[in-house]
Amino acid sequence: MNTRRKFLKKSALISSIGGLIGLKSKVYAINPTMNTSNRPIVISTWDHGIPANLEAWKILNNGGKAIDAVEAGVKVPEGDPNVRSVGFGGFPDKDGRVTLDACIMDENQQCGSVACLEHIKHPVSVARLVMDETPYVMLVGEGALEFALLKGFEKENLLTPETLLEWEEFKEELKEKRSIINIENHDTIGMLAMDVLGNLSGSCTTSGLTNKLHGRVGDSPIIGAGLFVDNEVGAACATGVGEEVIKQAGSAMVVELMRNGVHPEDACKEIIKRVLKTNRGNKDIQVGFLALRKDGIFGAFSLMKGFNFAVQDDTGNKLINSPHF
């Protein structure tokens, strides 16, 4: 099976980084509080964003809310056992346990999150209930599981036989490597949407690093790191090695740059430059950001070659290769 980690291993070639740190971003004179398109749009990370977008579009195209669209959309890869980095069928940690992280955020900056959640196929929906029905933002571990079961979610075994076999193979490969945090081992789905009212929402969900220490949590469930939404400005999400995203408060910083008039692509690029500088040019990691501005303009940028994202609007659903260093 040609998993994404194998694809990334083959395609990971970093461009020269000399002189890139000092590049200036283009600034666009727009009013970010105005939705000039009045057209719904949904964007999401990676090729599994294509079917996720289709599900989200069913809601957006019928005048539904962005928050409902981003929840429904990412549930598609969460429930697909062939997507080894999200939900059911996701790769386990060192102890052979599948632990999931997810968050969701709406146009009013209300948000919910779960981390290190086991046995629940759709962690994004648990995060939605944390947002809608509790005064909290994040629940973790056993507490998150207890909450999910209380709300009627079904307890399931998320480790499929196929995933177990691939995990065993991957463990053998990792014995020859100095670190499990590398270009082959990361992934998520982040989704950003704007509805017909011009309101923005986002979601992010993952099974995290393969063979991670039990209890490790990356950027995906952390508001401001893996996801951030400001309905006056725009929204952003991240993919890749979560530790590097957390260090930069990545998604929140992308949105802040857009607030100051920076184009979405250039905003993503600026935070990737900071990742590159902090990480001292390490060629073994991948980080990418995806951003959607209030006027419907979007952009992305990644550290390494290989990151792509899906875009669905009234012209269709397409996969775009992200620019990169």
Phi, psi and omega in degrees: 000130182274084181287165181296328179295326176289320178299315181292325178299321181285327189259358187282096175232118182271140176282168177300137183257357181299128176081358185280334186297330185266007182296142178264147178272148174285143179246134183247129180274094178226165171263102187290350180275355183254125173277100184275350184265325186052030179236128177293153180206148173223135178230148182206159185279144172069172185290336175288357172289339180298303177293329177296317178299319181301319180290318178295324183293330177303324180280312183297319184288346177255020177081013181284173184277147180300322182296323177290325181293316183288334174288310181297322183297309184284348175293339179295303177293331176302324183266000183264112182293348178275350175266104191280000186242005183217127167059221182302125182088003178290153179293142182275176176273190183299333181270004181079019182253132178274113179242132190244148177232142178200155172211165180211149184211136184253188185289344179262012183061026167279141186209158177215153187206147170227148180220148180052044180268129179250155168073007181240120187293325186240079180297334180296326179286331173292317177300322179298320180287327173301318179293314189279329192237005176227164175274007186259170173254318187228136168239145185228157169054226183299325179296321178294320179294316179300319179297315181299314180295322177299326182272006173096007177288149182271134176279126185226158169275114185269352182268109180275157178302322180295317179294321179300317179296316179294324179296317179299319178296317181295323178301320179295319178298321185290340178298335181268000186247151182281341184206147176273352182267091186210186187296336183273346198230081175186167171158164181189179159233125171248139182226136177233139182217151171233131182264185186293341177273358181083012179273143184251148172209165179209161176214160180207135182209144186199161168260000173078191182295137173293137175066023178291161171297140179299130182100350177295136177232132178265208185278338193303322180267004186263113179296130183099338177256288181284339183203143172204140181228128170232111189293344176278343190235298185169190182219156179212153174217166186231160172216160180111206184286109189299326180302321180288327178290316180300318182301332183260359192046051198308303186293322178297322180290324175300315179296320179296323176295319176296326177301328181270013173094005181281136178301145181308315180297317181290329176295315177298318181297320181298318180288327174296322176299322179291322175300315181299316181293315181295324184272000175057039173075019177303123183270003186259011181234162174229135172220137176220149175237148178230135185223146178230121181272160185302332180272008177093356177283138181233167177193164180209161173200144180226162178289313183250159169296147174119343179280133174225165182214155184254141181231126177236124171217197184286359176263352180132189184236120185223157179255131184237135175281130181285142168295159187203168174278000000 
